[in-house]
Amino acid sequence: MILLSLILATSLVPATEIDRAAFAIAKQEAAFTQRFTPKGFKNAQVESGSVIFGALPMMRWSYTSPEEKVFVFDGSKSWFYVPAEKQVTVANLDDARKRDLPFLLIGDPDARAKAFVVKEQRRGSGTVTTLQPRDGAAMIRTVSITTGADHLIQRIEYTDREGNRTSFDFSGYHPKSAGADTFRFIPPAGVHVVNGE
């Protein structure tokens, strides 16, 4: 009985830092700054807003600057809404699409291990986790995830096969009650719905 209890308790503890991070950010909201630097350029395109994390890959990204837009993921489907264009793009999240969006694999150990070689390195009080794709033709080339002593994600950076670099910096984490409706999107009246790939 004692052995069974120990096994069950151990199974509830995330095994790796990236698993601990997925557990730590669930039901949290944070501010983010996104920087996209095209290959050959020094200056980045900067966007910012806030994100609500559910049990990954459920997320809701609300961009406020320089343009308002919303990304919503419920685990099997995504919605991308741009109010200024009065259009929402809906797409199914198949395995290939998830491999191209690192956030969608953080909370899925099996898919993560299948798509990437994962390495962890302590850096001060935090940890840097790198993900290298197993498929040489993958869209994403390198992913780096920095977490603090509290296991909350501080930064995610990745490059793609075209040489572009994208980074997200997070701050101001706080608990956020978020039900299933938070991770679904109902298009407002008059909005054009486009089916993505």
ABEGO torsion letter per residue (X at the ends): XAAAAAAAAAAABBABAAAAAAAAABGBBBBBBBBBBBBGBABBBBBBEBBBBBBOABBBBBBAOABBBBBBBAGABBBBBBAAAGBBBBBBBBAAAAAABAAAAAABAAAAAAABBBBBBBBEABBBBBBBBABAABABABBBBBBBAAGBBABBBBBBAAGBBBBBBBBGBBBBBBBAAAABBBBBBGBBBBBBX
